[in-house]
Amino acid sequence: MSDGLLFRTAVREDLPSIVRMLADDDLGSQREKYEDPLPESYYAAFEQISRDLNHQLIVAVLEGKVIGTLHLMFLPSISFQGGLRAQVEYVRVDKQCRNLGIGSRMMEWTSEKARERGVHVIQLTSHLSRKDAHRFYEKLGFKGSHLGMKLDLK
Amino acid sequence: MSDGLLFRTAVREDLPSIVRMLADDDLGSQREKYEDPLPESYYAAFEQISRDLNHQLIVAVLEGKVIGTLHLMFLPSISFQGGLRAQVEYVRVDKQCRNLGIGSRMMEWTSEKARERGVHVIQLTSHLSRKDAHRFYEKLGFKGSHLGMKLDLK
């Protein structure tokens, strides 16, 4: 059941729940530090994101509990005749709440926000190993047209 | 020869040269409008980008002529312990100036800027059809680890 599900901008107090979800998979567990208290670097990033109107850190809340998150960014661009694009990063749903359609509702809510801002395209990347995620996004209408490449600087 | 090559932040007067390069390939020609004067939407996007310290529209200049461009973005993020990432969009080098190593020098210059800001990873996406581009980025150390997906809202 996902009645009573709501989405809102994250507040500082949501950060432990967000980091818990980020850390809770094979890739995330290698790079996050879900500790109490959280490393200060998480809070510093949160403050930066909160101050910037082109960034929205979103949480999904069910029965008072944070059970999903994503980071929505609005990216001005010269290409596509100066078209505004949206980008979505680290979409996560709590493992306890999978298969309730929460991810889809979160992405639909996000698309609506993007439309309201006049965005022409929403983009995201997903690790090549996350085949389930690719199918999930394809069902929502996303097309896997690009190769996502990364250069590690550390 | 690419001696005398310099990189700098784009100014408004560079915009026609930038749009000309964006329009000058199969994919770009379908979505850009390289006209004189340029559609106002390009200038509106330029103003937004220029005002935002997390965005840098870069041009490469050779003998006084704009012959390359890329859009560098700094993206604050909760993931990777609140690590700052950089993203590069629409890297272009004038067709007349290919195979002079200008693209590599532009990307190296960009990596240096990213390092100075404390970025831990540079990310980009490249259309699956642009095999030459993938090889180019691999030579620079990029790894094609992700699927880039897009949802068209128009």
Interface residues (C-beta under 8 A of the other chain):
Chain A: L15 I18 V19 L22 G28 R31 E32 K33 P39 S41 Y42 Y43 A44 A45 F46 Q48 I49 D52 N54 H55 L57 H71 M73 L75 P76 S77 I78 S79 F80 Q81 G82 G83 L84 E89 Y90 S111 A114 R115 V119 H120 V121 I122 Q123 L124 T125 S126 H127 L128 H134 Y137 E138 L140 G141 F142 K143 G144 S145 H146 L147 G148 M149 K150 L151 D152 L153 K154
Chain B: L15 I18 V19 L22 G28 R31 E32 K33 P39 S41 Y42 Y43 A44 A45 F46 Q48 I49 D52 N54 H55 L57 H71 M73 L75 P76 S77 I78 S79 F80 Q81 G82 G83 L84 E89 Y90 S111 A114 R115 V119 H120 V121 I122 Q123 L124 T125 S126 H127 L128 H134 Y137 E138 L140 G141 F142 K143 G144 S145 H146 L147 G148 M149 K150 L151 D152 L153 K154
